[in-house]
Structures are given as structure tokens and as C-alpha cells.
Amino acid sequence: QVQLVESGGGLVQPGGSLRLSCAASGTISVINAMGWYRQAPGKQRALVATVTSDGSTNYADSVKGRFTISRDNAKNTVYLQMNSLKPEDTAVYYCNARIVPFTTFSTYTYWGQGTQVTVSS
């Protein structure tokens, strides 16, 4: 079994910062790309940022220059540092990872349970 557990969401004022964490655990052989997605009320889930196993990153245009994704491969953990937050960043944020479990040679996509981020004064 593989699990992704997120933490770090909450309520923050516009212009503030939050740091999300997502730890992968279980029978993991390899973790390839990891990333963050978000889903605002009434909207589809959308990419926020991704990071490959060698550290290459990709960001949605709406968060470039404000958010930073990083990972600690020794801890199987991905982070999202969010600065200069805006009300339109309000959403449920989901962690995502492409993982090869020990029991197979196949890559599967796993999702965390989601963490709420609310930006409001």
C-alpha cells in the first residue's frame, strides 16, 4: 500500500504565506514526478506545480514567481512554498506522485486526500 499524506493548509490573509508538505509512505520502490494540483469550488482540478526526481520544475503561469515546489528524496516528501497569496489561490490542494511500488514494475499515479487553503481578510 502507498499513501500520500498532506499537511500545512489553513486560513491566511492576502499577501501571506503558507507551506504545504506531502509525505509518501508504504511499499515504494521509485518515486518519479511529484506535484501539486488544486481545485476551487465549481472548477476542475488544475496543475499548480510539478518536480521531477532530478529536480526539474514546472509551474502554472498563475503561480510563477510566487510559489516554489521542492522535494526531499530521502524523506519521500514534496513541498509547496506559497508566498504573496491571493484570494484566487483559495482551493483544495492535492498532492500527486508517480510511484513504482515494490510489488510491481509498473508506475501508478497516487493522490493525497487534499488540504484546504483559504486566502481571505
C-alpha positions in Angstrom: 0.0 0.0 0.0 1.2 3.5 -0.9 -0.2 6.6 0.8 0.3 10.4 0.3 -0.4 12.5 3.4 -0.6 16.2 3.1 -0.3 18.9 5.8 0.1 22.7 6.1 -3.2 24.1 4.8 -5.2 26.8 6.5 -6.5 30.3 6.5 -4.2 33.2 5.6 -4.6 36.8 4.7 -3.9 38.1 1.2 -0.2 38.7 0.8 0.6 36.0 3.4 2.5 32.7 3.0 1.9 29.0 3.6 4.0 25.9 3.2 2.4 22.6 2.2 4.0 19.3 2.7 3.2 15.8 1.3 4.9 12.7 2.5 4.7 9.4 0.6 4.9 6.2 2.6 4.4 2.5 2.1 6.0 -0.2 -0.2 7.7 2.2 -2.5 10.5 1.3 -5.0 10.8 4.5 -7.0 9.1 7.9 -6.9 9.2 9.7 -10.3 7.5 13.1 -10.7 5.7 14.7 -7.7 3.4 17.6 -7.9 0.6 19.8 -6.6 -2.8 20.4 -8.1 -5.7 22.5 -6.8 -9.5 22.6 -7.2 -11.5 25.6 -6.5 -15.3 25.5 -5.9 -17.1 24.9 -9.2 -13.9 24.4 -11.1 -11.9 21.5 -12.4 -8.7 20.3 -10.7 -5.7 22.1 -12.2 -2.0 21.8 -12.2 -0.1 24.1 -9.8 3.5 22.8 -10.0 5.5 19.6 -10.6 9.0 18.5 -9.8 10.9 15.5 -11.3 13.2 13.2 -9.5 16.2 15.1 -10.7 14.7 18.5 -9.6 13.3 19.9 -12.8 10.3 22.1 -12.1 7.2 23.3 -13.9 4.6 25.9 -12.8 1.2 27.1 -13.8 1.5 30.7 -15.2 -0.8 31.9 -12.4 1.7 31.0 -9.6 5.1 31.6 -11.3 7.3 33.9 -9.1 5.1 33.3 -6.1 5.1 29.5 -5.4 8.1 27.2 -5.2 8.0 23.5 -5.3 10.8 21.3 -3.9 11.3 17.8 -2.8 13.4 15.8 -0.3 14.1 12.4 -1.9 15.5 11.0 1.4 12.1 11.7 3.1 9.9 10.9 0.1 8.4 14.4 0.6 7.4 17.2 -1.7 6.8 20.8 -0.5 5.0 23.8 -1.9 6.0 27.2 -0.5 3.3 29.7 -1.3 4.1 33.4 -1.0 2.1 36.6 -1.9 -1.1 34.6 -1.7 -4.2 36.0 -3.3 -7.9 35.2 -2.8 -8.0 33.4 -6.1 -5.5 30.9 -4.7 -8.3 29.6 -2.4 -8.8 25.9 -3.2 -8.3 22.4 -2.0 -4.7 21.5 -2.8 -3.9 17.9 -3.7 -0.5 16.2 -3.7 0.2 13.9 -6.6 3.0 11.4 -7.2 4.0 8.9 -9.9 5.3 5.8 -7.9 6.6 2.3 -8.7 5.5 0.1 -5.8 7.9 -2.8 -4.7 5.4 -5.4 -5.8 5.3 -4.3 -9.5 7.4 -2.9 -12.3 4.6 -0.5 -13.2 4.2 3.2 -12.5 1.0 4.3 -10.8 -0.5 7.7 -10.0 -1.3 8.4 -6.4 -3.2 11.3 -4.8 -3.4 12.7 -1.4 -6.6 13.5 0.5 -6.4 17.2 -0.1 -5.8 20.2 2.2 -7.8 23.4 2.2 -6.1 26.7 1.6 -8.2 29.8 2.2 -6.9 33.3 1.4 -9.2 35.9 2.9 -9.1 39.0 5.0 
